Amino acid sequence: MLENRLAVISVIVEDRAKSGDINALLSKFGEFIVGRMGIPYRQRGVNIISVAIDAPAEIINKLTGKIGMLEGVTAKTLMHKA
């Protein structure tokens, strides 16, 4: 069994039309998500999403990759060392 890691996935959404795709992915991985926060940053025309997740590294990387593959969306992960 793989050991879970605690991580934060940071997402910047430039194309608001991708929000439905992002939400679908977050729902698909919902069993691992601890919480999420979305901030519309109107001055820059982007949305910022932070997702706290507790899952095996493979799952975290898979979700980050799928989100980051969406056009107009950038995603990066910061994992806890332990």
C-alpha positions, 0 to 999 in steps of 0.5 A: 500500500502506498503511503499518503503525502500531504500536498497543496496544488496551486492552480492559476486559471486564465481561461474561465471556460475551463472551470467545469473541467477543473471541477470535474477533475477535483470531483473525480479525486474528491476522496483525497481532497482535504479542502479547496479555496478559490479566489477570483482575481479580477484585476488580473483576469485570472482565478486562483485555486488552492487544493489541499490533498492527502493522497499517494504521490502518484495520485497527487501527480496525476491530478496536477498533471491532468489539471495542468494539461488544460489549455489556459491553466497552470498547476504546480504542487508543493508536497510536505516532506514527511 
